């Protein structure tokens, strides 16, 4: 146990990648090019991770929560499938290679916790094209376009649900138009179609603003036009958001920024964001620092025992994903194959996880919980 506390997770992962974390908690890593040997006959749940520069922080955070859950649960349930990881660089070719690697290995019986969102979307499409009949459980996926896919088991509130919560607060201010900021053309390509589909349902105009390839995000923010929307939904992660707010501050741009669950507030504040920019953060899980839900307390306790790392909403979501998957698989015989595992997840039965309920409605998502946190122009968190 002492060796687990030598490094913080971020220091360890920054030096050696997700494999170091896997080794410490006894989980195998599978590269996209070569499969690492595992116990003969062992079945695995496979987590696909996007380790490209702009996604690796989120991917590592979500993976930490999933692995934390499995490290705890395997102490009392040795029949639980092992957890394998396939790292990708976020390109279409690497995702395709990862799906082919899974398809060719029948020991990989389900996909669990794919992250980040662009990878999760690509995984759904590539798996369908490859005719891979496998459960795709709890990816980090706010885009609701594939919610009715019979292979997909999405747990957390969609982007639409998150934006609806924000718009309730903005409705009293007469807001009829939102700017949607994509920090790169790659983000726009992956997410714009799903975001555009929300326009009519949300009854608000969405105007897209995409940072050109190679352009500094802070520079882009500093050059916003006076007639660009005052309320901006930012579609990137913590690093990109910090850069964006710096640009707004440099020119004294008066804007109100809304960011969705991809941003971790603790990481964001450590990155030196711009001053005097009001920001609304949405979260799809309870407050990981203060919630009294027993599941969240269990997460904090496990995190404190295994890692010198602060709680975060994203790793808590990963922990919930891991706990949920284990609860469903408890109803499946050991070493069950893909078809049996898929059938069990397709039942979408409600699950109680220490005071946190996962319940699917109308074949959709397992939850719609959304909370909001405001960082006001004085740099104080409210909510």
Secondary structure by P-SEA (a helix, b strand, c coil): ccccccccaaaaaacccaaaaaaaabbbbbccccccccccccccbbbbbbcccccaaaaaaaaaaaaaaaaaaaacccccbbbbbbbbcccaaaaaaaaaaaaaccccccccccccaaaaaaaaaaaaaaccccccccccccccccccccccccccccaaaaaaaaaaaaccccccbbbbbbccaaaaaacaaaaaaacccccbbbbbbbccccccaaaaaaacccccccbbbbcccaaaaaaaaaaaaaaccbbbbbbcccccaaaaaaacccccbbbbbbbccccccccccaaaaaaaaaaaacccccccaaaaaaaaaaaaaaaaaccccccccaaaaaaaaacccccccccbbbbbcccccccbbbbbbbbcccccccc
